[in-house]
Amino acid sequence: MKFPDDLKYTASHEWARLEADGSVAVGITDHAQEALGDIVFVEAPVPGRKLAKGESCGVVESVKAASDIYAPVSGTVTARNEDLGDAPEKVNADAYAAWMYRLKPDNPAELASLLDAGAYEKIASED
């Protein structure tokens, strides 16, 4: 399993990456996609939706289970990855390239409260 150092993580298995334009890309971790198995459907939040940190905002379905996606920080959704509608298996191929949605954070400092790679790896290894 991979735990890239340039990302922040949540205990609910989302990753967050600060982009050059100040937005935050969000997806599920390699650990999460591995636990779910073959992903068959991704429902990401629609652009314009306002999210609170920790709010359920989408769903990932696999052949084994369905799992909610949560917002790692508060903000407004600016985009969702439409490619995943036709090819949800991209999440299995590379969970960190297959972002699900992007948001403009209300408070970029909230990113600092998320887990770093080492802390997330400890949580993932306990699952």
C-alpha positions as a Python dict, from the first residue, in 0.01 Angstrom:
ca = {
    (1, 'M'): (0, 0, 0),
    (2, 'K'): (107, 354, -75),
    (3, 'F'): (95, 652, 163),
    (4, 'P'): (227, 954, -33),
    (5, 'D'): (393, 1214, 191),
    (6, 'D'): (252, 1509, -7),
    (7, 'L'): (-107, 1430, 93),
    (8, 'K'): (-313, 1476, 408),
    (9, 'Y'): (-546, 1202, 530),
    (10, 'T'): (-859, 1147, 737),
    (11, 'A'): (-937, 862, 976),
    (12, 'S'): (-1234, 785, 744),
    (13, 'H'): (-985, 704, 462),
    (14, 'E'): (-1000, 1011, 239),
    (15, 'W'): (-692, 1191, 109),
    (16, 'A'): (-666, 1565, 45),
    (17, 'R'): (-415, 1745, -175),
    (18, 'L'): (-371, 2122, -187),
    (19, 'E'): (-355, 2222, -554),
    (20, 'A'): (-160, 2515, -703),
    (21, 'D'): (-483, 2716, -748),
    (22, 'G'): (-569, 2686, -377),
    (23, 'S'): (-836, 2422, -426),
    (24, 'V'): (-825, 2087, -248),
    (25, 'A'): (-855, 1762, -447),
    (26, 'V'): (-1019, 1477, -254),
    (27, 'G'): (-1029, 1102, -310),
    (28, 'I'): (-1018, 776, -119),
    (29, 'T'): (-694, 617, -9),
    (30, 'D'): (-521, 316, -156),
    (31, 'H'): (-606, 132, 167),
    (32, 'A'): (-977, 215, 122),
    (33, 'Q'): (-995, 103, -241),
    (34, 'E'): (-814, -219, -152),
    (35, 'A'): (-1060, -291, 130),
    (36, 'L'): (-1360, -217, -94),
    (37, 'G'): (-1244, -434, -383),
    (38, 'D'): (-1355, -373, -742),
    (39, 'I'): (-1519, -29, -751),
    (40, 'V'): (-1825, -14, -978),
    (41, 'F'): (-1976, 328, -899),
    (42, 'V'): (-1866, 667, -766),
    (43, 'E'): (-2109, 944, -670),
    (44, 'A'): (-1925, 1267, -594),
    (45, 'P'): (-2087, 1591, -475),
    (46, 'V'): (-2206, 1840, -736),
    (47, 'P'): (-2021, 2168, -796),
    (48, 'G'): (-2163, 2452, -589),
    (49, 'R'): (-2249, 2232, -291),
    (50, 'K'): (-2132, 2370, 43),
    (51, 'L'): (-1971, 2108, 269),
    (52, 'A'): (-1887, 2104, 638),
    (53, 'K'): (-1575, 1922, 756),
    (54, 'G'): (-1667, 1559, 822),
    (55, 'E'): (-1996, 1577, 628),
    (56, 'S'): (-2097, 1277, 418),
    (57, 'C'): (-2101, 1403, 60),
    (58, 'G'): (-2084, 1104, -174),
    (59, 'V'): (-2069, 728, -214),
    (60, 'V'): (-1826, 471, -349),
    (61, 'E'): (-1978, 133, -435),
    (62, 'S'): (-1787, -187, -498),
    (63, 'V'): (-1887, -543, -567),
    (64, 'K'): (-1854, -601, -189),
    (65, 'A'): (-1994, -289, -21),
    (66, 'A'): (-2091, 76, -37),
    (67, 'S'): (-1902, 341, 158),
    (68, 'D'): (-1968, 709, 219),
    (69, 'I'): (-1719, 976, 117),
    (70, 'Y'): (-1664, 1253, 373),
    (71, 'A'): (-1538, 1609, 337),
    (72, 'P'): (-1189, 1643, 489),
    (73, 'V'): (-1230, 2021, 522),
    (74, 'S'): (-1516, 2270, 495),
    (75, 'G'): (-1568, 2445, 165),
    (76, 'T'): (-1756, 2469, -163),
    (77, 'V'): (-1730, 2200, -429),
    (78, 'T'): (-1576, 2344, -746),
    (79, 'A'): (-1553, 2030, -963),
    (80, 'R'): (-1613, 1659, -968),
    (81, 'N'): (-1424, 1402, -1167),
    (82, 'E'): (-1673, 1314, -1440),
    (83, 'D'): (-1435, 1049, -1580),
    (84, 'L'): (-1517, 827, -1283),
    (85, 'G'): (-1881, 805, -1396),
    (86, 'D'): (-1779, 597, -1697),
    (87, 'A'): (-1466, 441, -1547),
    (88, 'P'): (-1493, 400, -1167),
    (89, 'E'): (-1224, 131, -1185),
    (90, 'K'): (-969, 413, -1221),
    (91, 'V'): (-987, 438, -841),
    (92, 'N'): (-862, 78, -814),
    (93, 'A'): (-588, 142, -1072),
    (94, 'D'): (-447, 449, -889),
    (95, 'A'): (-641, 584, -592),
    (96, 'Y'): (-423, 895, -570),
    (97, 'A'): (-461, 994, -936),
    (98, 'A'): (-838, 935, -934),
    (99, 'W'): (-953, 1241, -741),
    (100, 'M'): (-1329, 1243, -684),
    (101, 'Y'): (-1400, 1611, -630),
    (102, 'R'): (-1232, 1943, -563),
    (103, 'L'): (-1338, 2213, -325),
    (104, 'K'): (-1243, 2567, -239),
    (105, 'P'): (-1170, 2549, 134),
    (106, 'D'): (-1339, 2797, 368),
    (107, 'N'): (-1031, 2788, 588),
    (108, 'P'): (-714, 2643, 429),
    (109, 'A'): (-565, 2608, 779),
    (110, 'E'): (-806, 2316, 839),
    (111, 'L'): (-571, 2106, 623),
    (112, 'A'): (-311, 2123, 898),
    (113, 'S'): (-548, 1937, 1132),
    (114, 'L'): (-554, 1631, 904),
    (115, 'L'): (-327, 1329, 942),
    (116, 'D'): (14, 1308, 779),
    (117, 'A'): (122, 992, 595),
    (118, 'G'): (284, 833, 901),
    (119, 'A'): (-17, 886, 1127),
    (120, 'Y'): (-255, 758, 860),
    (121, 'E'): (-41, 450, 797),
    (122, 'K'): (-78, 359, 1167),
    (123, 'I'): (-458, 385, 1143),
    (124, 'A'): (-467, 186, 818),
    (125, 'S'): (-254, -91, 964),
    (126, 'E'): (-501, -131, 1255),
    (127, 'D'): (-798, -193, 1022),
}
